[in-house]
Amino acid sequence: MAVGTFIYNAYRDYSSKRSALLLDPVFQGNGIPKGQGQAILLIPGFTAGDWTFNTMSPWLQQIGYRTHLSGINVNVGCPQRKVERMLGRVEEISKDAGGPIVIIGHSLGGLVGCALARQRPELVCHVIAIGSPLRSGWQAVAPEVRPALFAIHSFFQRFIETPQDCGTERCACDFSKETLGTSLPPGVRFTSIYSRQDGIVDWRFAATENGDNYEVDGLHTDLVVNVEVYRILSNVLAGYPREIVKLRSMAAAASDIKTGKNATTANFPPASSCQPG
């Protein structure tokens, strides 16, 4: 698929998915578990910024969470330096929350979240990666768009001071370890949400063997406004184990097809989750 065609399809799919989300009972907070004030840090993907979460952040607040933005306007340049700058942000949010926080990252943001949890595991209780290339570096990016994304990265390297070989397979900085797909430290829960139709990240590299996996439909860019993702997030953040999350999601999806409304699923007791201090 040509890059131009992909961009057109992504824009069209994003608009369609967001419109469907805004009309869905999930977005109104109906039939889903609520938070208790837990703190969540949102981290955008490559070339994106905090505006990525203009829809998700208010929704999370509405259902009972305290959201915090990363302060990233455009996510380009050396990821390791972003991690180093954001460590203070995580420390500040955790201190204010009175305990470890949740990190939700889209695409590259998921890897940044993993790096933060790896460096300060006492400050992070759960990392949720949405459409993230969890291993194999650039090989996890679809061949059709890989040259274009690498060209963008190389272009910004000319204007932003970055170490030599940054963003390449020759990079030897600490962040490059995130592409190995190793597990997070004990006590840090990990969740990956991905799509086989992603179009940018090969889903085989977005699934993890070191946490819980949830598959949805949709393109890479619309995962942040995808009602399936929101339904999964509401249950995962409530602390439900994987089997219950999938059961609740399947029941709600079946009800959507039949009646156009969400199902009322059984209230299973949640597993341990991040609790506010």
N, C-alpha and C positions, 0 to 999 in steps of 0.2 A: 504494500500500500504506500503511495506517495505521501510525503510529509504533509503537503497541502491538503490532500484528501483527509488525512487523519485529523488535522486541526479542524477542518470543517465538521467532520463527524463528531469530534469531541465537543465542540461548541454546541452543536445541535443536541447531542445526548445530554450534556450538562444542563441545558435549559429545560429539556424534557424531564429529566430526573428531579431537578429542583422544584419544578411546578408540581410534580406528583407528590413530592415530599411535603410541600406546604399544604396540600389538600388532605394529607393522610392524618388519621387520628393520632398516630405516633408523634407527629410534630406538635400536636396539642397536649401531649403528655397523657393521653387516654390509654388505659389498659397496659401500662408499663410501670415497673418499679421505680421508685423515686430515691434520690440521693439524700444524704444527711449533712450536706455542707462540705464534703470532701473536696480537696484542692486538686485541680487538674491543670497541667501545663500543656499548651497546644503548640506544636512545632511544624511549620510548613515544609513543603518539599522543594526540590531543586528549581531554581528561578522563580519560585513563588514567595509570598510573604504572608503576614498575619491576616491580610484580607481574605485569604483562603477560607478562614474559619468564621466569616461574617454570618453564616447561617448556623453552623454547629455550636459556636460559643453561646449565643443567646438561648438556644434550645437546651443546652446543658445547664445553664443557669436556671431556666424555667423549671426543670425537673429536679432541682435541688443540689446542684454542684457549684463550686466557686471556680471559675475559669480564669486563667492567666495566659496572656499572650507572650510570645518569645521575644518580641522587640525586633524581629527580623523583617526588613522591608522587602529585600530580594535575597533569596537564599543562593548565593553564588560565592565563589572563593573557597578557601581552605576550610573544610568541615572541622578539622581538629581545632583550629583557632576559634571557631564558633563554639565548640564544646568548652574550651577553656574559658571563653567569655561568659558562657551561660551557667557555669558551675556556681557562680555567685548568685545568679538569679534563682536557681534551684534551692540553694541554701536559704535565701531570703523567703521564698514561698513556703518551704518546709517549716521554717521557724515560725512564721505567721500562722501556719496551719496547726502547729503543735504536733507534727509527726510527718512521716513519709508521705509523698504525693504520688499521684498518677500522672504519667506522661502519655499523651496521644500524639503520634507523629504520622504525617502523611508522606509517603515515598521516602526521600532522603531524610525527612524529619524523623522517621521511625528509627533509622540508624543513629541519628544524633541522640535520640532518646535512649537507645541501648548503650551508647558510649557514656552518657551521663550516669546511667544506672550502674555501669561497670566501675566507674571511678568513685561514685559516692553511693553505694548500695544502701547505706543507712538512711538516705534521704528519699529513696524511691521505692515504692511497694509494688508498682505495676507499670509495665510499658505495653502500650497497644500500638502496633504498627499497622498502618492501613496502606496497602499497595506498595510495600517496601521491598527493595532488592536485598534480601537478607544475607546473601553470600555470592561469591564469584565476581564481585565488582561489575565492570562494564559488560561482562558476559551475561549478566542477568537482564540487561536491557535488550529489547527486541532489535534484531539486526537492521530492520527497516528504518528505525529512528536513531540508532546508536551514533552514526556519523554526525547527524545534526546536533544532538545533545552534546557530543564531545566537542564539536566546533564552538558551541555556545560557551562551554566551560573554558576552552582555550582562549576565546575572545576576551572573556572577563579577566583571565589571568594577566593580560597585558595592562590592565588598569588597576588591578588589585594585587597588592604584594602577596605572593604565595611562594611556598618553598618549591624548589626544583622537583619535577616529576609529580607534583601534586595532582591527584585525580587520575593517575595512570596506574598500571599494574606494577610499576617500578617503585611506587610510593612506599616508604618504609615507616611512616609516622604511626602513632598509636591508633589513629582512626582507621587505618587500613586493616586493622585486626577485626573490625566489625564485618568485613566482607568474608570472614572465615566461617561465620554462622555458628560460633560457639555459644554455649548456654550462658545465661545471665547468672550473677552470683546467687547463692542460696537465699531464699526469702523474697526474691523479686519475681513476681508473676509475669509471664510473657504471653501475649496474645497477638496473633497475626490474622488480619482480614484481607482477603485477596480476591481477584477475579480472573478467570481464564480468558476473558475478553479484554483484559486490561489494555493491551495495545502498546504499552511502553515497557512494563516490567513483565518478564516471563514468569507466569504463575508458579512454575516449578521451583523457582528461586525465591518466591515469596512465602511459600509454605515452610514451616519450621518443624524440626524434630525435637525442639526444646521448649515447647509450650503448646498452647491450644490454637487450632486452625479453624477458620470459618470462611466458607466460600460464598460469594455473592455474584450477581450479574452486573455488568456495566464496565465502562471504560475508565481508564486511570484517573482522568481529571474529575470525573463526576462522583468518585467514591466519597468525597467530602459532603455530598448532598444526596446520597443514596439512601432511600428509606430502609432497605435491608440492613445497611451498615448501622443506621440509627437504632433499629430494633435490637440488633446484636449488642451494640454499645450499652443500651439501657440495662440489659440483663447481665452482661459481663461486669459492668461497673457495680452492679448490685451484689456481685460476688457469687452468682450462681455457677456451678460447675458446668463443664462443656456439654455433658449429656442433657442437662436441663435447659441450657440456653438453646440448643438445637431443637429440643422438643417444643419449647415455647415459641420459637421462631417458625417452626413448621406448622404449628397449630394456628398461629396468627396469619400466616401466609395462606393457608387453606381457607380460613374464614374470609380473608380479603377477596379471594377468587369467588367464593360462594355468595357473599352478602355485601362486599364492598366495605366491610367494617372489620375491626380487629377482634380476634377471639378473646374471650375471657378465660385465661389459662389458670390452672391450679397454682396456689401460692406455695411453692416449695420453699423450704428454709434455705437461705443463701449460705454459700461457703464463706470462709473468712475473707474479708476485703479491707481496703484502706478505710480506716475510720478517722473522723476528725478528732483533733485533740480537745 
